Amino acid sequence: MSTALVLGADRTPHETTVQIEGTWLRIEAERLRAAMGQSPALTGVLMRYM
C-alpha cells in the first residue's frame, strides 16, 4: 500500500516489487479512495498503520 495514496496524494515516487512466494492482494487506487471515503473506520485504521 502506498502511504502517499492513504495520505491523499495522487502520485507516489515509489514502486513495489514482491520477491517472495505467496499470495498477495492488490486494490486500485480509486477503489481504495472510494472505500476510505465511505468508511471512517477504514481510514482510521490505515492512518494508524501509516
N, C-alpha and C positions, 0 to 999 in steps of 0.2 A: 504494500500500500504506500502510496506517495504521501508523505507528510505535507508537501506543498498543496496537494489536492484537498486534503482534510482541512487545511488552514485557509482555503479559499482561493488559492492561485489557480490560474487556468493552464499553466505550463510548469514543467519541472525540468531542471537540468540533469536529472538522474535517469539511469536506465537500470532495470533489474534483470539479473540473469540467475536462473536456478540451475545449480550444478550438482544436485544430488538426486538420487532416485526417489520417487514417491509421488504422491498425489498433491496437487495444489489447486487453488481456486483463483479465478480472475473475475473482476467486475468492471464494466465500462465506466468511465469517469462520470458520464451523465446519469447513469443509473445510481451510482453512489451518491452523487449530489442530490438527486431526487429523494432517495431514501433518507438522507440526512435532513432534508427539508421537511419530510413528513414525520420524522421521529426525533424529538429532542433527546430521548434516552440513548438512541444510537449515536447521535452527535456527542453527547456527554461521554460515552464510553470511548469513542475514538479520540476525543480530546485528551482524556486521561491517559490513553495509550501513547499519545504523542509525547 
